[in-house]
């Protein structure tokens, strides 16, 4: 009889604890511990009760943070699309280059002028895409290094044999900690 009673005093709270653990894993419902006669089991039950409460609080905070992050990402994407729209509606050829002189941005006008898409030229050296610009390589590098805007006169002979003149404006920009330039 004593063994049966002692066994019940131990197994019943352990079964309640197991039921609470299963409930928590199934529904994330907090586990509420009711004091029992055995101190060691009370310590375990109380610890699990606190743990499930804290886990639920943390999960709730994570859901809130994820919702904020998703909203921030939507706003960022909307801003990016708006800027792309502005850049692509410009009548000027706009090309972004990174510090290594590789193309990072290419607007619609650049596609029209070169008959090459941004996907084709992205990551290529600007001087491979526009070999005529090689004569300005030093000025490009200085402008980016000194973070100073420069206007460079540029002329070339077009496909019809006519001399064309334009200005290249190098605007050093800093994006995401990387210096770059836009022409």
Secondary structure, DSSP 8 states (H G I E B T S, - for coil): -HHHHHHHHHHHHHHHHHHHHHHHHHH---------S-HHHHHHHHHHHHHHHHHHHHHHHHHHHHHHHHHHHHHHHHHHHHHHHHHHH-SS--EEEETTSBEEEE-HHHHHHHT--HHHHTTSBHHHH-GGGGGGHHHHHHHHHHT--EEEEEEEE-TTS-EEEEEEEEEEEEETTEEEEE-
